[in-house]
Structure formats: C-alpha cells, structure tokens
Amino acid sequence: MANRTMNPRVFWGASATIAALLIATLLAPGASGAAFQAAQSWVIETFGWFYVACVAIFVGVALALGFGPAGKLRLGPDDAEPDFPYVSWLAMLFAAGMGIGLMYFAVAEPIQHYIAPPDVAPGTMAAAREAMALTFHHYGVHAWAIYALVGLSLAYFTYRKGLPLTLRSGLHPIFGKRIRGPIGDAIDIFGVCGTVFGVSTSLGFGVSQMTAGLAYIYGLPDTVGSQVTVIAVVMGAASLSVLSGADRGVRRLSELNLALAVLLMVFVMLWGPTLFLMNALVQNFGLYLDHFIMRTFTLYAYEPRAWMADWTLFYWAWWIAWSPFVGMFIARISRGRTVREFIVGVLFVPAAFTFLWMTVFGNTAIALDLGGAAGGIADAVQANLSTALFKFLEYLPAAGFTSTLAILLVGVFFITSADSGALVIDTLASGGADDTPRWQRVYWCLLLGVTATLLLLAGGLGALQTATLLAALPFCIIMLLLAFGLVRQAGADLSGVALSEEAPPVGERLKRLFVPASRKEVLRQMEVNGMPALRSVCEVMVAEGWADSQVDSGEDWTSITITFAPERVFSYRLSPRQRPLAAYTALDAPEGRRSMTWMLSAQGGSDGRHRDLTGFSTEQITSDILTQLEAWRPR
C-alpha cells in the first residue's frame, strides 16, 4: 500500500532535507539566524525590484486568465460539478490563505503603520489613512494573486489534463516528460520543505499569541512548557482532522473558523464606532483602488528607505514562500469550477472579507488610540505584538468573553493551518495520490508539531522564518515558469476546442444532406483520415511515456486504447453508422420510411455518445480525440 501511495524520492528526500536544516538551526540558532538574516537582507536589497515586478506579473496573468477567453474553461471535464458548496469552498480558502496572520496582525499592523508611516507625519489623520491603505495593499489582491496562480496551475493540469496533483505538473508544457525525473523531484521536495517550515513558523506565531492571551486574561504561565503543551493539544486535534480528509474534518473546521471570525468581527463592529467604520471601509477601499497601480510598482528608488524591505518586500517574499502550501490546498478543493469562478473566488472574495476585517479591527484600534486609550494601544503593540489584540479588546465591553473567543479562534486557525498543511505535504510526497495511508498523513502532521516545538525550545523560530523567506527567490522563478506554462496550455486548449468544434465546409455539409454517403465512402474516410489521427496520438503517448497506448482495427472499425492504470482506461472508437436523413430533403423514399445515410461515428470518453465526424480531416479527428481525452474521467 505504501509503495503505491508514496514517491520515495520526494518523501525521504524531503524528510532528510528537513532534518538536516532543523539540526543545523537547533545546534546554532544564533549563528544560523544571523547568517540567514544577512542573506535575506542581501536578497531583499538586490532583488527587491524582481519581487515587485514578479508580483505585478502574477496579478496581470491571473486577471487575464480569469476574464479572458480562458475563463470559460473548467477545472475538470466540461460537465464537472464543484466538489464543495461555494460557502464551504470560500471558508477553506479563508482559513488556509491568511488564518493566524489575520488574528496576529489585525490590530498590530495598522497601528504600526499609524505610528511609523513611510510618507507622512506619524500619529496624524493622514497617517491613519495611509495605515489602512498600506494594510489593504499587503493583504489584498496582490497576495491572493500569488496564491491563485499556483493553485490555478495545479488545478488546471491535474483536473483538466489528468496529471498528478504535484507542483511539477504545472511545468509539463515546458519540460515535458522530464518532470518525472530529478527536476520534478527537486521541485516537489522544495515545495514540501517550504510548506513544513512555513507552516511551522506560522504555528509559532499562533501558539505565542494563544499562551500570551491565556496569561494576560487568566494569569496562566506564559512559558515554553505552556507553549509545548498547547502545540501538543492542537496537533492532536489536527491529526484527528487530517485523518478524516478535506471533505470532512478540514471543511467543518474551516466553516467553524469562519463562523467564529464573523461573530467576533460583528461584535467589534457593533460595539465600536459603527458608523465611522462603515465610512472608513468605503474610503479605505477607494484609497486602495486609487493607489493600486502606484503601490504595485513602488520601490522608493529615488528616496531609499528601510520601510520597503521591512514591510512590502517582506510580505511579497512571505506570500511567495507560502504559495506552494496555499496554492496546493486551493487546487485540491477547487475541482469542477471554471477558471473565471476560480479567479473571482480566490482573488476577490477573501480579499473583500480581509478588507472588512482589517477595517473593523484596525480603524477601531486607531480610533480608540486617538480617544479613550490615549496611546495605550500603540504602547501595547510596541511592547508585545502577541498581547496587542487582547489589550485592544479591553477597551470594549465583555472583554473576558471576546478575549476567550479570540483565543478559541486562534486555536481553530492553528488546527486548520496544521491539518491543511499536512494534507498538502502528504499529497506532494505521495506523487499526487488522493487516498493515502493514515500513517503518512499523521507522520507529516506530527512532523509539523515536532518542528514547531523544537524551534520554540531552541529559540530558532526566527532563523527558520528567515530561511523560509530566502526560499521565495528561487520559487519566484518557478512561479514565472508556472505562469508561462499555464498561459501556453490554456491557449493551446482554446485552439484545440475551436478546432474540434469546427464543422466541414458548407458545400460538404449540404452534400451530406442531399447526396447520402455510402458505407464504402465512410470506410474510406476512416482509413484515410481516421487511422492516421489515431496513430499520431498513440505514437506521441508512447514516445513521451505517459501511458500504454495501442491502436486496433477490425473489418469495419478502428480504435485507440490508452491505459493509465488497470482501472483507468480511455477508449475511442471510429466506425460507420447508419442514420435517417433530414426529413426535408428532396430524396424519394418508400412510403412510411425515411431515407438513410451513413456517417463516420466517433464513440469515446465519459458519455459514450455517438458523434458525427463525416467529412472531418485528419487534424480535426485528432483534435476531437484530444478534446474527449481532456474531458474524460474514469467512472
């Protein structure tokens, strides 16, 4: 069982790489942290322009695919239905995409920009406006475009082209069958390691906020022992969730996440300055749109400042480093949606909720800091980011209840990040298998918990976070290749669909109406045009090593059989078939009977229906075979 559901080169290669990096970090957390930080500073300073340009490209490609001709293509067969209801799908996007970051930085980031903005005087109304515009920029469309590009590439090549759900599949248009070798293994190992370390550092933020909140509210000790205990409890719950799969545990927890988040947000909105928040939301969004292009390309080239590296470039690197995990998870839950549905759902809906969330918490925090708090919230943010949210909630009614709800929400975010991360890692390490042994899923879940625990104990969390950000540079290059491959394949598929739907010339169609084809003529077309089409597809399949393929023929039929696995066999058959002529033709027929004609019938794919290919050229028949193969799913 394990051999059939594991790519040993990726599984053990990633495990060994993770162990080596973890040991190096644990043995010398200070030295490794300094080395990683120096390398990260050099990368940001040298390649900041590259990050900004790439993110702009990712946004442009995502929008072009979603709202261009490719938007009508479906992630799966043309008649596929989405695997999850829309609300459940959005809940899982929200939980995996931002998660703990929304809780940790909802109050902290707007306040930090307010007290130290890059372009205006701190602590002013202008600083308040800029603080929200910058927060929107960092958590808006740009971040989700990074996730969307990776997720769309994986979903497209998996569900529409029949390739495994792994990072390497998105590079198939560029590298061909070589993705099955060392190049593909290296990319998947990179994805596994990046996900493990990215999720582990995020879990470190989460557990720090949970224990800080428990200490702040209930006086419980905020020690490393407490943090390890929280990790053990939460990872135990995550293991139970991951055993039930994406369609049960992860889905239900994500829905609970969304419900709790909405409850907390509505409470703050109602008890805070409600009318001001509604006004601020509209103005914040307008300012975001007004500055969208400018901030997309801002690098402060003429007035260099450290703020850019500390904030925007840091965020772009962080989102890129997280994109293998989030993109893979989004792809896994998005089968059956069109490209346009995918782009709208991933780019705009979570970003809109995030804008509302950040306005409610960020603008309320700024308003309180200017009013009754008299700078107390800003002092709390500067003193300890982990307790900033709880200090903020003290200025609202029922602080005990809302703080407990916030801790619970962080815990559920913690679980959903861990279980969705484990599912993604398991999928990558198993070569895209949908159903893997339980021990594999638990293995990766435990590894996430052990990694976070060891880093907390040794103080190496910051070092590994910096190392994860360093990985964003090479993955940025991989993402450019994914974008190129996706655009190239979508263009080819659009051309192929148009070709397959192209009918014979008008004269040929009229001839078929008024001069019925004979069986002999159809057999000749099958030999002259049909057989070369079947053989060309078979030869490419065999040459590339994608699947076993063979062409067979009989007295009045010919077919191609493509075997991907014993239970996954695609068959396409050509044969002559008789049918009645149109009733309005001028041909005479015996009373009570219809005149008959022969057609070249194509039968294959998922529906088994007969299609009339009479008069089609070799190229058109080839295109029809490929179109049916794209839409085919084994029953």
C-alpha positions in Angstrom: 0.0 0.0 0.0 2.7 2.4 1.0 4.7 1.8 -2.3 1.6 2.7 -4.3 0.9 5.9 -2.5 4.4 7.3 -1.9 7.0 8.9 -4.1 10.0 7.6 -2.1 12.5 10.1 -3.6 10.3 13.0 -2.6 9.2 11.5 0.8 12.6 10.5 2.1 14.4 13.3 0.2 12.2 16.0 1.9 12.4 14.3 5.3 16.2 14.2 5.1 16.4 17.8 4.0 14.1 19.0 6.8 16.1 17.0 9.3 19.4 18.5 8.1 18.1 22.1 8.2 16.5 21.5 11.6 19.6 20.1 13.1 21.7 23.0 11.8 19.3 25.5 13.2 19.0 23.8 16.6 22.7 23.4 17.1 23.5 27.1 16.4 20.3 29.1 16.4 22.1 32.4 16.9 24.7 31.9 14.3 22.3 30.4 11.8 19.8 33.2 12.5 22.5 35.8 11.8 23.6 34.1 8.6 20.1 33.7 7.3 19.3 37.3 8.2 22.3 38.6 6.4 21.4 36.5 3.3 17.8 37.7 3.5 18.9 41.4 3.7 21.1 40.9 0.7 18.3 39.2 -1.3 15.8 41.9 -0.5 18.2 44.7 -1.3 19.5 43.1 -4.5 16.3 41.5 -5.8 13.6 43.7 -4.4 12.8 45.0 -7.9 12.4 41.4 -9.1 9.9 40.6 -6.4 7.8 43.7 -7.2 7.9 43.1 -10.9 7.0 39.4 -10.5 4.0 40.1 -8.2 2.8 42.7 -10.8 3.1 39.9 -13.5 1.2 37.4 -11.3 -1.7 39.9 -10.8 -1.8 40.6 -14.6 -1.7 36.9 -15.6 -4.4 36.0 -13.1 -6.7 38.7 -14.3 -6.1 38.0 -17.9 -6.9 34.3 -17.5 -9.9 34.9 -15.3 -11.6 37.5 -17.5 -10.2 36.5 -20.9 -11.3 33.6 -23.2 -9.7 31.1 -20.9 -12.2 32.0 -18.2 -14.8 29.6 -19.6 -12.5 26.6 -19.3 -13.4 24.3 -16.5 -11.0 22.7 -14.0 -12.1 19.2 -15.0 -14.4 17.8 -17.6 -16.7 20.3 -19.2 -19.7 18.8 -17.3 -17.9 18.6 -13.9 -19.6 19.9 -10.8 -17.7 21.6 -8.0 -16.7 19.2 -5.2 -17.7 21.7 -2.4 -20.5 24.2 -1.9 -19.5 27.8 -2.5 -19.6 28.9 1.1 -17.6 25.9 2.3 -15.1 26.5 -0.5 -14.6 30.1 0.5 -14.3 29.2 4.2 -11.5 26.8 3.4 -9.8 29.4 1.2 -10.0 31.9 4.0 -8.7 29.5 6.7 -5.7 28.3 4.7 -4.8 31.6 3.0 -4.5 34.0 5.9 -5.5 32.3 9.0 -3.4 33.1 12.1 -2.0 36.3 10.4 -5.4 38.0 10.5 -5.6 37.5 14.2 -2.0 38.3 15.0 -1.7 41.5 12.8 -5.3 42.8 12.6 -4.6 45.4 15.3 -0.9 45.4 15.2 -0.2 46.3 11.6 -2.5 49.3 11.2 -1.2 50.7 14.5 2.4 50.1 13.4 1.9 52.0 10.2 0.0 54.7 12.1 2.9 55.4 14.5 5.6 54.9 11.8 4.3 55.6 8.3 6.7 55.8 5.3 5.4 59.0 3.7 3.6 61.2 6.2 3.9 62.5 9.7 3.2 59.8 12.4 0.2 59.9 14.7 -1.8 62.2 12.3 -5.1 61.7 10.4 -3.0 61.4 7.3 -1.1 58.6 9.0 -4.3 56.9 9.9 -5.5 56.9 6.3 -2.1 55.7 5.0 -2.0 53.0 7.6 -5.2 51.4 6.3 -4.2 51.8 2.6 -0.9 50.0 3.3 -2.6 47.2 5.2 -5.1 46.7 2.4 -2.2 46.6 -0.1 -0.3 43.9 1.8 -3.4 41.7 2.4 -5.3 42.4 -0.8 -5.4 41.3 -4.4 -1.6 41.0 -4.8 -1.3 38.4 -2.0 -4.2 36.4 -3.3 -2.9 36.6 -6.9 0.2 34.8 -5.8 -1.8 32.0 -4.3 -4.3 32.0 -7.2 -1.5 31.5 -9.8 0.0 28.5 -8.1 -3.4 27.0 -7.3 -4.9 27.5 -10.8 -1.8 25.9 -12.4 -2.0 22.8 -10.2 -5.8 22.5 -10.5 -5.7 23.0 -14.3 -3.1 20.4 -15.1 -4.5 17.9 -12.5 -8.2 18.0 -13.2 -8.2 19.1 -16.9 -5.1 17.4 -18.2 -5.0 14.3 -15.9 -1.6 14.9 -14.3 -0.8 14.3 -10.7 -1.6 16.9 -8.1 2.0 18.0 -7.6 4.0 21.2 -8.3 5.9 19.5 -11.1 2.7 19.0 -13.2 2.4 22.8 -13.8 5.8 22.7 -15.6 4.8 19.9 -18.0 4.3 22.3 -21.0 7.9 23.4 -20.6 9.8 20.3 -19.5 7.6 17.5 -20.9 8.3 14.0 -19.6 11.4 15.3 -17.8 9.2 16.4 -14.9 9.1 12.7 -13.9 12.8 12.8 -13.2 15.2 14.7 -10.9 13.8 18.1 -12.0 10.3 17.2 -10.8 11.6 15.6 -7.7 13.6 18.7 -6.7 10.6 20.9 -7.2 8.3 18.8 -5.1 11.0 18.4 -2.4 11.3 22.2 -2.4 7.5 22.5 -2.0 7.4 20.0 0.9 10.3 21.7 2.8 8.9 25.2 2.2 5.5 24.1 3.4 6.8 22.4 6.6 8.9 25.4 7.6 6.4 28.0 6.6 3.5 26.3 8.5 5.8 25.7 11.5 6.8 29.3 11.8 3.2 30.3 11.4 2.2 27.9 14.2 4.9 29.5 16.3 3.1 32.9 15.9 -0.2 31.2 16.8 1.0 29.4 19.9 2.8 32.5 21.2 -0.5 34.5 20.8 -2.6 31.8 22.5 -0.3 31.4 25.5 0.1 35.2 25.8 -3.6 35.6 25.7 -4.2 32.9 28.4 -1.5 34.6 30.6 -3.0 38.0 30.0 -6.6 37.1 30.7 -6.4 34.2 33.1 -2.9 34.6 34.6 -1.7 31.2 33.4 2.1 30.9 33.0 3.4 32.0 29.6 6.4 29.7 29.4 7.9 27.4 26.9 6.3 24.5 28.7 2.9 26.0 28.2 3.6 26.6 24.6 4.7 23.0 24.1 1.5 21.8 25.8 -0.6 24.0 23.5 1.2 22.6 20.5 0.6 19.0 21.7 -3.1 19.6 22.2 -3.7 21.4 19.0 -1.6 19.0 16.9 -3.6 16.1 18.4 -6.8 17.7 17.2 -5.2 18.4 13.8 -4.2 14.8 13.5 -7.8 13.7 14.1 -9.0 16.3 11.5 -6.4 15.3 8.9 -7.4 11.6 9.2 -10.9 12.5 8.1 -9.8 14.3 5.0 -10.5 17.6 3.3 -14.2 16.9 2.8 -15.0 16.3 6.4 -12.6 17.5 9.1 -10.9 20.3 7.3 -14.2 21.5 5.8 -16.1 21.5 9.1 -13.3 23.3 11.0 -13.0 25.9 8.2 -16.7 26.6 8.4 -16.4 26.8 12.3 -13.5 29.2 11.7 -15.5 31.5 9.5 -18.5 31.5 11.9 -16.3 32.4 14.9 -14.4 35.1 12.9 -17.7 36.7 11.8 -19.1 36.6 15.3 -16.0 38.4 16.7 -15.9 40.9 13.9 -19.6 41.7 14.2 -19.3 42.2 18.0 -16.4 44.7 17.5 -18.3 46.4 14.7 -21.4 46.9 16.8 -19.7 47.9 20.0 -17.1 50.0 18.3 -17.6 53.2 16.2 -20.0 51.5 13.8 -20.9 54.5 11.5 -17.3 55.6 11.4 -16.3 52.0 10.4 -18.7 52.0 7.5 -17.5 55.3 6.3 -13.9 54.2 6.7 -14.4 51.0 4.8 -15.7 52.8 1.7 -12.9 55.4 1.9 -10.2 52.8 2.6 -11.3 50.8 -0.4 -11.4 53.9 -2.6 -7.9 54.9 -1.5 -6.7 51.3 -2.2 -8.1 51.5 -5.7 -6.7 55.0 -6.3 -3.2 53.8 -5.3 -3.4 50.3 -6.8 -1.1 50.9 -9.8 1.3 53.2 -8.0 1.8 50.9 -5.0 2.1 47.9 -7.2 5.3 49.3 -8.7 6.6 51.5 -5.8 10.2 50.7 -4.8 11.3 54.1 -3.4 14.1 54.1 -5.9 14.6 57.9 -5.7 14.2 58.1 -1.9 15.5 54.7 -0.5 14.2 53.8 2.9 14.3 50.7 5.1 10.5 50.6 5.4 10.1 49.0 1.9 12.3 46.0 2.9 10.7 45.7 6.3 7.2 45.6 5.0 6.1 45.3 1.4 9.1 43.2 0.2 8.9 41.1 3.3 5.2 40.4 2.7 5.8 39.6 -1.0 8.5 37.1 -0.1 6.3 35.6 2.7 3.3 35.1 0.4 5.5 33.6 -2.3 7.1 31.3 0.2 3.7 30.2 1.4 2.2 29.8 -2.1 3.2 26.1 -2.5 1.1 25.2 0.6 -1.8 27.5 0.0 -1.8 27.0 -3.8 -1.8 23.3 -3.4 -4.6 23.3 -0.9 -6.7 25.7 -3.0 -6.2 23.4 -6.0 -7.2 20.3 -4.0 -10.6 21.8 -3.1 -11.4 23.6 -6.5 -12.2 20.8 -8.9 -15.2 21.5 -11.1 -15.0 25.3 -11.1 -14.4 27.3 -14.2 -11.2 29.4 -14.4 -13.3 32.5 -14.0 -15.1 31.2 -10.9 -11.7 30.3 -9.5 -10.1 33.7 -10.1 -13.1 35.6 -8.8 -13.4 33.4 -5.7 -9.7 33.3 -4.9 -8.8 36.9 -5.8 -11.7 39.0 -4.7 -13.9 37.3 -2.1 -11.3 36.5 0.5 -9.7 39.9 -0.1 -13.0 41.7 0.4 -13.5 39.9 3.7 -10.0 40.7 4.7 -10.6 44.4 3.9 -13.7 44.4 6.1 -11.8 42.5 8.9 -8.9 44.9 8.8 -11.1 48.0 8.8 -13.1 46.8 11.8 -10.1 46.0 13.9 -7.5 48.4 12.5 -9.7 51.5 12.3 -11.3 50.8 15.7 -7.9 50.4 17.2 -6.7 53.7 15.7 -9.9 55.5 16.8 -9.6 54.1 20.4 -5.9 55.1 20.5 -6.7 58.6 19.5 -9.5 58.7 22.1 -10.1 56.8 25.3 -6.9 54.7 25.1 -4.8 57.8 24.9 -1.9 56.0 23.1 -2.3 52.8 25.2 -2.9 50.5 22.2 0.1 51.9 20.4 2.2 51.2 23.6 0.9 47.7 23.8 1.8 47.0 20.1 5.3 48.3 20.7 5.7 46.3 23.9 4.4 42.8 22.7 2.6 42.0 19.4 1.2 38.8 20.9 -0.9 40.6 23.5 -1.9 43.6 21.4 -5.2 42.1 20.4 -6.2 41.4 24.0 -5.2 44.9 25.1 -7.4 46.3 22.3 -10.4 44.2 23.4 -10.1 45.6 27.0 -11.4 48.9 25.7 -14.7 47.2 24.5 -17.5 45.7 26.6 -17.3 42.0 27.7 -13.6 41.9 27.3 -13.4 38.5 29.1 -15.8 36.9 26.6 -14.3 38.4 23.5 -10.8 37.6 24.5 -11.7 34.0 25.2 -13.4 33.9 21.8 -10.3 35.3 20.2 -8.1 32.6 21.8 -10.5 29.9 20.6 -10.4 31.4 17.1 -6.6 31.4 17.1 -6.7 27.8 18.2 -9.1 26.8 15.4 -6.9 28.7 12.9 -4.0 26.8 14.4 -5.7 23.4 13.8 -6.8 24.3 10.2 -3.4 25.5 9.3 -1.8 22.3 10.6 -4.3 19.8 9.1 -4.5 21.5 5.7 -0.7 21.8 5.7 -0.3 18.1 6.5 -2.7 17.2 3.7 -0.8 19.3 1.2 2.6 17.9 2.2 1.2 14.3 2.0 -0.2 14.9 -1.5 3.2 16.3 -2.7 5.2 13.4 -1.1 2.8 10.8 -2.5 3.0 11.9 -6.1 -0.4 13.4 -6.1 -2.3 10.4 -4.7 -5.8 11.3 -3.4 -6.1 8.5 -0.8 -3.0 7.7 1.2 -2.4 5.5 4.3 -3.3 7.1 7.5 0.2 6.8 8.9 1.5 9.1 6.1 -0.9 11.9 7.0 -0.2 11.5 10.7 3.5 11.5 10.0 3.5 14.9 8.4 1.1 16.3 11.0 3.4 15.2 13.8 6.5 16.5 11.9 4.9 19.9 11.8 4.3 19.8 15.6 7.7 18.5 16.4 9.4 21.1 14.1 7.5 24.0 15.8 8.2 22.6 19.3 12.0 22.1 18.7 12.3 25.6 17.3 10.5 27.1 20.2 12.7 25.2 22.7 15.9 26.2 20.9 14.9 29.7 20.0 15.3 29.0 16.3 11.9 30.1 15.1 13.2 33.5 13.8 16.1 31.8 12.0 13.9 29.4 10.2 11.4 32.1 9.3 14.2 34.0 7.6 15.3 30.8 5.8 11.8 30.3 4.6 11.7 33.8 3.2 15.0 33.1 1.4 13.3 30.2 -0.4 10.9 32.8 -2.0 13.6 33.9 -4.5 14.0 30.5 -6.3 10.3 29.8 -6.1 9.6 33.2 -7.7 11.4 31.8 -10.8 9.4 28.6 -10.6 6.2 30.7 -10.4 7.1 32.6 -13.6 7.5 29.2 -15.3 4.2 28.1 -13.9 2.6 31.2 -15.3 4.2 30.7 -18.7 3.1 27.0 -18.8 -0.4 27.8 -17.8 -0.9 30.5 -20.4 0.6 28.4 -23.1 -1.6 25.3 -22.2 -4.8 27.4 -21.9 -4.1 28.9 -25.3 -3.5 25.5 -26.9 -6.7 24.1 -25.3 -8.7 27.1 -26.6 -7.4 26.5 -30.1 -8.0 22.8 -29.7 -11.6 23.3 -28.7 -12.2 25.6 -31.6 -10.7 23.1 -34.0 -12.6 20.1 -32.6 -15.9 22.0 -32.9 -15.1 23.2 -36.5 -17.5 21.6 -39.0 -16.7 20.6 -42.6 -17.2 23.3 -45.2 -20.8 24.4 -46.2 -20.6 22.5 -49.5 -19.6 19.3 -47.8 -22.5 19.6 -45.3 -25.1 20.2 -48.0 -23.7 17.3 -50.0 -24.3 15.1 -46.9 -27.9 16.3 -46.7 -28.8 15.7 -50.4 -26.3 13.0 -51.5 -26.2 10.4 -48.8 -22.8 9.0 -48.0 -22.4 5.3 -48.7 -20.8 2.8 -46.3 -17.9 2.4 -48.7 -17.2 6.2 -48.6 -17.3 6.3 -44.8 -14.9 3.3 -44.6 -12.6 5.1 -46.9 -12.6 8.2 -44.8 -12.0 6.1 -41.7 -8.9 4.6 -43.4 -7.6 7.8 -45.0 -8.3 10.3 -42.2 -9.2 8.3 -39.1 -6.4 5.8 -38.8 -3.6 8.5 -39.2 -5.3 10.5 -36.4 -5.4 7.5 -34.0 -1.8 6.5 -34.8 -0.5 10.1 -34.3 -2.0 10.2 -30.8 -0.8 6.7 -30.0 2.8 7.5 -31.2 3.1 10.6 -29.0 1.7 8.8 -25.9 4.2 6.0 -26.3 7.1 8.3 -27.2 6.6 10.5 -24.1 6.0 7.5 -21.8 2.7 9.0 -20.4 0.7 5.8 -20.7 0.4 2.5 -22.5 -1.4 3.1 -25.8 -2.4 0.9 -28.8 -4.4 1.1 -32.0 -6.6 -1.8 -33.0 -8.8 -2.3 -36.1 -11.4 -4.7 -37.5 -13.3 -5.1 -40.7 -15.4 -2.0 -40.1 -14.0 -0.3 -37.0 -10.7 1.1 -35.6 -10.0 2.3 -32.1 -7.3 3.6 -29.7 -7.0 2.4 -26.1 -4.9 4.4 -23.6 -4.2 2.6 -20.3 -3.1 4.9 -17.4 -3.8 2.2 -14.8 -5.8 -1.1 -14.6 -8.8 0.9 -13.5 -8.2 4.0 -15.7 -8.6 3.1 -19.4 -9.6 5.6 -22.1 -11.1 4.2 -25.3 -12.0 6.0 -28.6 -13.6 4.1 -31.5 -14.4 5.0 -35.1 -17.0 3.0 -37.1 -19.6 3.5 -39.9 -23.1 4.1 -38.6 -26.4 4.4 -40.4 -28.9 7.2 -39.6 -32.0 8.8 -41.2 -31.6 11.7 -43.5 -33.2 15.0 -42.6 -37.0 14.9 -43.3 -36.9 18.0 -45.5 -34.5 16.5 -48.2 -35.8 16.0 -51.7 -34.8 12.4 -51.9 -37.6 9.8 -52.6 -38.1 7.1 -50.1 -40.7 4.3 -49.7 -43.9 5.4 -48.2 -43.8 5.4 -44.4 -40.0 5.2 -44.3 -37.1 7.8 -44.1 -34.1 7.8 -46.4 -31.0 6.6 -44.7 -27.3 7.7 -44.9 -24.1 6.6 -43.4 -21.9 8.6 -41.1 -18.4 8.2 -39.6 -19.3 7.7 -35.9 -16.9 8.5 -33.1 -17.6 7.0 -29.7 -15.4 7.5 -26.7 -14.9 9.5 -23.5 -17.1 9.6 -20.5 -20.6 9.8 -22.0 -20.4 7.1 -24.7 -22.5 9.1 -27.2 -22.0 8.8 -31.0 -20.7 11.9 -32.7 -20.8 12.5 -36.4 -17.3 13.1 -37.8 -18.2 12.7 -41.5 -16.1 15.0 -43.7 -13.7 15.8 -40.9 -10.0 16.0 -41.8 -7.2 14.1 -40.0 -6.4 17.2 -37.9 -10.0 17.6 -36.9 -10.3 14.0 -35.9 -7.1 14.3 -33.9 -8.4 17.3 -32.1 -11.7 15.5 -31.3 -9.7 12.6 -29.7 -7.7 15.1 -27.6 -10.9 17.0 -26.6 -12.6 13.8 -25.4 -9.4 12.7 -23.6 -9.4 16.1 -21.8 -13.0 15.8 -20.7 -12.7 12.1 -19.8 -12.9 10.9 -16.2 -12.9 7.2 -15.2 -16.1 6.0 -13.7 
